[in-house]
Amino acid sequence: MRRKFSVRDIAVQAALSEATVDRVLHERPGVRAATVEQVRRAVADLERQQSQVRLTGRTAMVDVVMASPRRFADAVRTALEAELPALHPATVRARFHTTPGASADRVAAELDRVLRTGSQGVLLQSPDLPVVRAAVERLAAAQVPVVTLASDLPGSRRRGYVGADNRGAGATAAFLLTQWVPDPAEPVLVVRGLQPQDGDRERWAGFEAALAQLEGSVRPVLTVVDDDQDPAVLEEAVVAVLTDRPGVRAVYSMCAGAGGNGAVVRAFDRVRSRPAAFVAHDLDGENAALLRCGDLTTVLHHDLRSDCRQACRMLLQAPYTRTELAGSASPIQIVTPFNVPPDA
């Protein structure tokens, strides 16, 4: 395996011993395929973060642990790595542990692994379940700060939260849909995530409360669940709903998993229908393309780079205070086909 980084840098990035990394680099026998892949990913991370690697002095290593769908994990990686060079004079590098659809047990095991290998802080996006909270407690007891991203663990020993105003985003979606499809007798199709995320609960609470305020809770709500790994699940679920309830014209995609919003569009195409209003979250590559061609009406977007920048600063600040770190919810931007950023 070609390399342009020291064995020590690669070992730190991969959270492996230098002896193990040396065996992989020299292609010696007796190394598991998963370990080889771990070293390859570490080298790829170092290449993307090489402006940080070149800096001398103390380096803060941050671990990013996510159980989100791949599309969101990739967006966070891109946003965080774009912000790392701007954190000077601090030198921050990141290790990524992202597994779409990971169970709470697996997330907790990853957090325990971070605890064993050592870290200056953890950026966490995870299901809100007791086993994860217990792992966060163990990190906190070892003075490893945890900041939650996009979905919170309220009441846990995490040091702070960064992300969108999820309750406000859900309320905004309800407001927009009631303007575009004003008849409260017409149902709205809501796409929800598979795992119990606090961010999803907040979006749902905001959506439900706004509907009640605007319409007295009379509008029927039809719910489908996107799978974290199988993209066919969502498409088939939407087809089943549209077959049973033809004429659905309002869609709110609260959380897109493996199927993504493209699966919803394909399902409408299969039943030869089209929603009058389709509200989704996050301006990733797929959603930007769907906006441009008119398949999405609007995307509720927030600045991930700002979230990642704030999260890193909170983790760097953590050793100097024992109180909860002040974060702030990112404002929601309403993106339409007419104001899609050219680089989206």
N, C-alpha and C positions, 0 to 999 in steps of 0.2 A: 504494500500500500504506500503510495507516494505521500510525503508529508513535508510541510514547511513550518510546522510548529514543534516546539520541544515536547518530549515525552511528558514532562511535568505538566505543561499547559493542557495537553490532551487528556491526561489522567484526571486533572481537576475538573475539566469540562465534562468528562464521561462519568465522574464519580467512581473511578476504578483505581486500583493500585498501579504504580508505574511499571511494575513487573508484568502485570497483565497486559497493559497497553503495549509494552515492548514486544511481548509474544505475538500480539496481533499484528503489529507493524512489520515484524520480520516473518510473518506467515508461518509460525511454528505450529506443529500439531498440538492437539489436546485442548483447543479453545472452542467453546461453544459458538454456534452460528449467531445466537442472540447477542453474545458479547462482541463479536466482530461487527455486527450491525450497530451496536451501541457506540463503538469507537468511530465507525463511519459517520454516524449522526453527530458525534462530538466534533469531528474535524469539519463537517459542513457548518455547524454552528460557529466554530472559530473563524472560518473563512468569511461568514457574514458579519461577524463582530470583530474583524481583524484590526480595525482602528482602535478598539479598546485593548486588544491583546498587546499591541505595540507599546502601550503606555507603561511607564515604570512606576514603582511605588505600590502602596496597598491597593488591592483589588477586592471589591465587595462582590461575592457570588450570590446571585438571587436565583431561586428555583421557582419555576412556573409550573404549577400542577393544575391540570384541567381535565374535566370529564365531559367536555362539550362536544357537539358535532364538529367534524373536521373543518368545515368552512369557517366557523367562528374561531377555533384554535389557530388556524392559519392567519386569520386577520389579526389576532392578538400578537402572534409572533412577529408579523411584519411591522405592526405599530410599535411594539416594544423595541425591536432592533433598530428602527429608525430613530428612536429617542435616546438610545444609550450614549451616542457620542455627544449629545447636548447636555449630559449630566456633569460635565467638567466643572470644578476640579476633581470631583469624585470619579473613580474608575469602577464601572459596574459591568459585570458580565452576567449572562443568563443561561441557565440550563432548563431545558423544556421536557416536561413529563406530561404528554397529552395523549389521552386514549378516548376516542369517541365511545360513548355508551358505557364507560367504566362503572362498575358497581361501587357502592359506597365502601365496601370492604376493600376493594382494590385501591380506591383513592386513599383510604386510611393507611394501607400498606405502603403506598408511595410516600406519604407524609412521614411514616416511620423510617423509611429508607433515607429520606432527606435528613432526618434527625441523626441517624447513625453516621452518615457521611459528612455532615457539617454544612451549615449554610448561614449566610448573614440575613436571610429573610425569605419568606415564601409569599408568592402571589397566587391565590387560590380561587378557582372557580369549581364548585362542587355541589352535589346534592346536599340538601340540608337534612342530615340524618345523624342519629346519636353516635354512630361509630366514627364519623368524620369529626364531630365535635370533640370526641374523646382524644383523637389524634392531635387536633389543634391544641387541646389542653396540655398534652405532653410536650408539644413544641414550646408553648408559652412557659411551661415550668422550666424548660432548658434555656430560656431567654432567646429563643428564635422567634422573631416577630412574624405574624401572619397578617396580610392585608387581603381582604376578599375583593374580587373583581366581578362586576356585572350581576352577581347573585350573592346575597349576603348570608351570614350565619348569625342573625341577631341574638344577643344574649350570650354568645360564646366568648372565649378569651382572645378572639382576633383583635388586632390593634386598630383596625379601621376598615372602611369600605370605600371603594371608588366604583363609579359606573353611572349608568343613566338613572334618571328619575323614573323608575319603572311604573309606579302608580300613576304618575302624571302622563306617561306614555300610553298606558291603557285607556285612561280617560280621554286623551286626545284622539285615539283611534275610534272610540265610541262616538265622540262629537262629529268627526269627519264622516263616518258611515251614516249617521242619522241625517246629515245634510245632503248627502248624495243619494241615499235611498230613504226618503222621508216617511214612507208608509210603515208604521210600527207593526203591521200585520205580516210584513215580509221578513222571513228569518235571516239571521246572519250565521254564516259558517265560520267557526273559530278553530284554528289549528293550534294544538297545544303540544308541549314537549312530553317525552316519556318519563323523565325523571323529576322527582320533587324538588324543584329549584325555587328558592325564595324569590328570585327575580320574576319567575313566571307567576307565582302566587300574587305578587304585588301588581303585575300587569293585569291579571284577571280581576283583582279587587278593584283597581281603578276603572277598568272597563265596565264591570258590573254596576259599580256605584254611579258612574256617569249615565249609563242606560237608564237606571232607576230614576235619576234626577231629571233626565231629558224626556223620558217616555213612560215612566211609571212601571218599568219592568214588564211591559206587555209584549215586547218583541221576542219571538222564539229564538233560542240560541241552539244551534246544532254543533256538536263538538266532535272533532276527529283528532287522533293522536299520531304524531310523526314518530317513526322509529329512529334510533340513533345510528343504526348500521345498515338496515335494509331499505334502499330507496323505493322499492315497489310497494311497501306497506301503505304509505300515505296515499299514493295514487289510487290504489284499490279502495281504500277507505272513503275517499272523496267520491269516487264513482258510485259506490254503494249508497251514499247519502243523497247524491244528486238523482239517482234512479228512483229512490223512495220519495224524495221531495223535489221534483223538477221545478225549475224557475227560481232557484236561489240566486240572488243578484248581489249580495254583500258578503265579503270575505275579510276576515281579520286573521292574518298569520302571526300568532303571538310568539311562536318559537319554531324555526325551521330546522329540522334534523337532517337525516341522510337524504330524504326525498327532496327537501327544499321546496321553494315556491314554484319551481318548474314542474314538480309533480302535480301540484294543484292545477296549474294551467293545462297540463296534458289531460288531466281528468275531465276538466270542462270541455276540452276539445273532443274527447271521446263521446260525450253525451250531446255534442253539437250545441253547446251553450257558451255563454261568456258573462262574467260578472260585470255589473255596472260600476262597482267600486271594490277595489282590492287593496287593502292596507297591510303593509309588511314592516318588518324591523331590519335595520342594519344594511348599509350600502356596500355590500360585497360585490364581487364581479358578476355573479349571477343576477342579483337584484338590479344592478345598474343596467344590465342588458335587457331585463324584463321591463324596466321602466322605459328605456329608450324605444322599445317596440310597442309600448302601450299595454302590455299584459298586466303590469302593476299600475295602480292609480297614483299611489304615493308610498314613500318609504320614510319611516320614523327613524332618524339616524342620530347618533351622537359620536363625539370625537374620541375614538379609541386611543389615539396618540396622546391626547391630553390626559386620559385616564391612566395610561401606562406611565407617563411622566410623573403624575401626581403620586402614583403608587410607589415608584422607586424613591421619590423624595421622602415619603412617609416611612419606608423601610430604613433609609439612611438616618432618619431622625429618631427612630425607635429606641436605640440604645441610650438616648439622652433624656428620656421621659418614661414614666411608668403609666401615665394616663392614656386614655383612648386618643388616638391621633385624629385630628380634624380633617375629614374628607368632605367633598361636596359632590352632589349629584350633577352629572353633565346635563346641560340643557339639550332638549330635543329639537332637532332640525327637521322640518317638513320638506322632503325632497320630492319633486314632481318630474315628469318627463321634460319640463322646460328649464330646470335648474340643476340637472345632473352635472357634477364636476367633471371636467374633461378627462381627469386622470383616474376616474372611478371605473 
